[in-house]
């Protein structure tokens, strides 16, 4: 078979195959033509997406499912910068990604040539490693560069790596000559972590609180079951923690119900944190106010570190192994029962409240989460969407995802599409109108027919978060500068891509449309219209009702 006549690119792809890269998401362009040719003519599955921002988030979704690096490839110039939002998200979530950017030769940078910017180390603050592919040199040096990059991406602290690739013209030449197949010596690096010391220290405390941030680790859940069954260590989790068992899921509800006289009693002596980002602002404020004597952060994932300004130990070990050790802990006291008595009381209040409210975002979420198929994949949008999700007891009912690395609104739909493409699972994305419109180019590719994806858009007329958090809702600038809502005919936009559109504007119509949404496979779209101002008031009144 003919291949690119840029032999260093042939070698790069051969190394990617040898290192187990399974998917490459390629954006159109001229400077990256040798990469496009070499990847397309290899055994790696190639996906083409025109919009670089969408492409990078699509790749992020694939890596969420495969747990391995997905290659993303683009031409030179501003295209490189359009990868940035997804790279930052991958960096803070700890998701492996191999970023391959085509570049002009270094001698013509800043010399007035088109599509030419300073690309070396362009993602410097948000990349695990950045390197330039060696040019006009031995293929062994290319091999070392690519092997190092992929190993760094998949290390104990996964994340994105960047290889910038200067390419000389001509770019479209083909040759019969092939580089030899790459065979790599594999090795396993073992690390031994002594847990016994920390087990003994835990047992000196009576009030131990474990908070689990964003994770999707089935083994962690399995290993935590014994700890949860022992009912001694209190475990706080969120919708993105994906933990099954007796945990405090609605953290904000519990903390909202604590009065000044009892709040300090719920504070831990020892706080243990693991996983990536925690959504709840209330728990961050609470633990900053009522500081534990010790705070241990466990595991390799970046994102939490000293979130509560009380860190005493960083334990770089496998979270699942640490959770297994927790199952053998013996503690005395009533700390667990105190938390769960409060929690069950509040969940009963929540059910009563939901039974007596008008059509709103809160009632919509209550209905949605009862109708989405169990054990399917759910991608929550940021801001209000994931916060509503955190008010319900899901207990690992779904496989939950959210771009909480940086908590931006960009890439919500694109990430869900990549995830659905890789998993083949029924996948639901719940998003807001602003986030959806911001990522509307997510539909601009040829893979829609391959996705069993349900997109649920809650259209409350703008940035609902600004009506909920204190401050913006009292300003005259709210509508124009914070909500910044520009009405768009969602139905026309969706149907332009040949997607079936549904709409719901009341509880009865929502139930009917949800039934239709999930009765057949494929991509479907549901717009749910609510009143943003009314929804914000109902949510604020909920927290008042808990006191």
Buried (B, 14 or more C-beta within 10 A) or exposed (E): EEBBBBBBBBBBBBBBBBBEBBBBBBBBBBBBBBBBBBBBBBEBBBBBBEBBBBBBBBBBBBBBBBEBBBBBBBBBBEBBBBBBBBBBBBBBBBBBBBBBBBBBEBEEBEEEEEBBBEBBEBBEEBBBBBBBBBBEEEBEBBBEBBBBBBEBBBBEBBBBBBBBBBBEEEBEEEEEEEBEEBEEEEEEEEEEEEBEEBBEEBBEBBBBBBBBBBBBBEEBBBBBBBBBEBEBBBBBBBBBBBBBBBBBBBBBBBBBBBEEEEBEEBBBBBBBBBBBBBBBEBBBEBBEEBBBEBBBBBBBBBBBEEBBEBBEEEBEBBBBBBBBBBBEBEBEEEBBEBBBEBBEEBBEBBEEBBEEBEBBBBBBBBBBBEBBBEEBBBBBBBBBBBBBBBBBBBBBBBBBBBBBBBBBBBBBBBBBBBBBBBBEBBBBBBBBBBBBBBBBBBBEBEBBEEBBBBBBBBBBBBBBBBBBBEEBBEEEEBEEEBBEBEEEEBEEBBEEBEBBBBBBBEBEBBEEBBEEBBEEEEBBBBBBBBBBBBBBBBBBEBBEBBE
